[in-house]
Amino acid sequence: MIEEKSVRVCEKGHKYYKSTDCPSCPTCNKENKPKSGFLSKLSSPARNALVHNGIDTLHELSNYTEKEILKLHGIGPASLPIMRSSLQEEGLSFKE
């Protein structure tokens, strides 16, 4: 079955197509992508999920378990190794 995509317009006026309820604008995501830091290594959905939940530093990320992070909409298993290695580089880890 082919999912129906609808035209959306973000608050900045960018037009884009989505087949889900996710309000994330692809153009805004590219414009807002950090140039450095662990968030720059993640996909837009994963980055948006963390930022939307107030997690924008590795210290904040280390307050969560891997299971808690995986429950966030937009985070998939492919993001965990990136987050894990970023935490390890700073001498941190996910909460046990």
C-alpha positions as a LaTeX table, in Angstrom:
\begin{tabular}{lrrr}
\hline
Residue & $x$ (\AA) & $y$ (\AA) & $z$ (\AA) \\
\hline
Met1 & 0.00 & 0.00 & 0.00 \\
Ile2 & 1.35 & 3.42 & $-0.93$ \\
Glu3 & 1.06 & 6.01 & 1.82 \\
Glu4 & $-0.65$ & 9.25 & 0.88 \\
Lys5 & 1.65 & 12.25 & 1.29 \\
Ser6 & 0.18 & 15.63 & 2.08 \\
Val7 & 1.63 & 19.05 & 1.38 \\
Arg8 & 2.60 & 20.96 & 4.48 \\
Val9 & 3.98 & 24.45 & 5.06 \\
Cys10 & 6.20 & 25.17 & 8.07 \\
Glu11 & 6.12 & 28.39 & 10.06 \\
Lys12 & 8.97 & 29.75 & 7.91 \\
Gly13 & 6.96 & 29.14 & 4.71 \\
His14 & 8.83 & 26.07 & 3.41 \\
Lys15 & 6.61 & 23.61 & 1.51 \\
Tyr16 & 7.24 & 19.89 & 2.00 \\
Tyr17 & 5.45 & 16.53 & 1.75 \\
Lys18 & 4.84 & 14.16 & 4.69 \\
Ser19 & 3.01 & 10.88 & 5.05 \\
Thr20 & 3.14 & 10.92 & 8.87 \\
Asp21 & 2.04 & 13.28 & 11.64 \\
Cys22 & 5.65 & 14.36 & 12.22 \\
Pro23 & 5.70 & 18.19 & 11.95 \\
Ser24 & 9.44 & 18.33 & 11.16 \\
Cys25 & 10.32 & 20.46 & 8.10 \\
Pro26 & 13.24 & 18.99 & 6.10 \\
Thr27 & 14.46 & 22.43 & 4.98 \\
Cys28 & 14.47 & 23.81 & 8.53 \\
Asn29 & 16.25 & 20.65 & 9.73 \\
Lys30 & 19.09 & 21.24 & 7.26 \\
Glu31 & 19.33 & 24.91 & 8.22 \\
Asn32 & 19.37 & 24.11 & 11.96 \\
Lys33 & 21.86 & 21.21 & 11.84 \\
Pro34 & 24.75 & 21.92 & 14.22 \\
Lys35 & 28.22 & 22.07 & 12.62 \\
Ser36 & 29.91 & 20.24 & 15.51 \\
Gly37 & 29.18 & 18.29 & 18.67 \\
Phe38 & 27.38 & 15.01 & 19.15 \\
Leu39 & 24.06 & 16.34 & 17.83 \\
Ser40 & 25.70 & 17.02 & 14.44 \\
Lys41 & 26.42 & 13.28 & 14.08 \\
Leu42 & 22.78 & 12.23 & 14.49 \\
Ser43 & 19.96 & 12.06 & 11.95 \\
Ser44 & 17.43 & 14.89 & 11.97 \\
Pro45 & 14.67 & 12.78 & 13.62 \\
Ala46 & 17.03 & 11.66 & 16.39 \\
Arg47 & 18.42 & 15.16 & 16.93 \\
Asn48 & 14.92 & 16.66 & 17.02 \\
Ala49 & 13.74 & 14.03 & 19.51 \\
Leu50 & 16.57 & 14.85 & 21.91 \\
Val51 & 16.31 & 18.63 & 21.60 \\
His52 & 12.50 & 18.52 & 21.93 \\
Asn53 & 13.00 & 16.67 & 25.22 \\
Gly54 & 15.59 & 19.16 & 26.48 \\
Ile55 & 18.60 & 16.92 & 25.87 \\
Asp56 & 21.21 & 18.99 & 24.07 \\
Thr57 & 24.38 & 18.16 & 25.98 \\
Leu58 & 26.19 & 14.91 & 26.69 \\
His59 & 25.82 & 15.55 & 30.44 \\
Glu60 & 22.04 & 15.70 & 30.01 \\
Leu61 & 22.11 & 12.58 & 27.82 \\
Ser62 & 24.03 & 10.68 & 30.53 \\
Asn63 & 21.04 & 11.13 & 32.88 \\
Tyr64 & 19.01 & 8.67 & 30.78 \\
Thr65 & 19.14 & 4.92 & 30.18 \\
Glu66 & 19.39 & 3.56 & 26.65 \\
Lys67 & 15.85 & 2.21 & 27.01 \\
Glu68 & 14.51 & 5.65 & 27.96 \\
Ile69 & 16.21 & 7.24 & 24.94 \\
Leu70 & 14.90 & 4.55 & 22.57 \\
Lys71 & 11.34 & 5.31 & 23.70 \\
Leu72 & 11.58 & 8.84 & 22.28 \\
His73 & 9.84 & 9.28 & 18.93 \\
Gly74 & 12.55 & 9.70 & 16.28 \\
Ile75 & 15.28 & 7.69 & 18.01 \\
Gly76 & 16.17 & 4.36 & 16.45 \\
Pro77 & 18.73 & 1.68 & 17.31 \\
Ala78 & 21.19 & 3.09 & 14.73 \\
Ser79 & 21.54 & 6.25 & 16.84 \\
Leu80 & 22.68 & 4.45 & 19.99 \\
Pro81 & 26.26 & 3.61 & 18.89 \\
Ile82 & 26.81 & 7.25 & 17.89 \\
Met83 & 25.53 & 8.48 & 21.25 \\
Arg84 & 27.46 & 5.79 & 23.15 \\
Ser85 & 30.79 & 6.69 & 21.52 \\
Ser86 & 30.18 & 10.42 & 22.00 \\
Leu87 & 29.51 & 9.82 & 25.69 \\
Gln88 & 32.63 & 7.62 & 26.03 \\
Glu89 & 34.81 & 10.33 & 24.43 \\
Glu90 & 33.81 & 12.60 & 27.32 \\
Gly91 & 34.22 & 9.91 & 29.99 \\
Leu92 & 30.45 & 9.54 & 30.34 \\
Ser93 & 27.92 & 6.77 & 29.74 \\
Phe94 & 24.20 & 6.13 & 29.71 \\
Lys95 & 22.59 & 5.74 & 33.13 \\
Glu96 & 22.46 & 2.12 & 34.27 \\
\hline
\end{tabular}
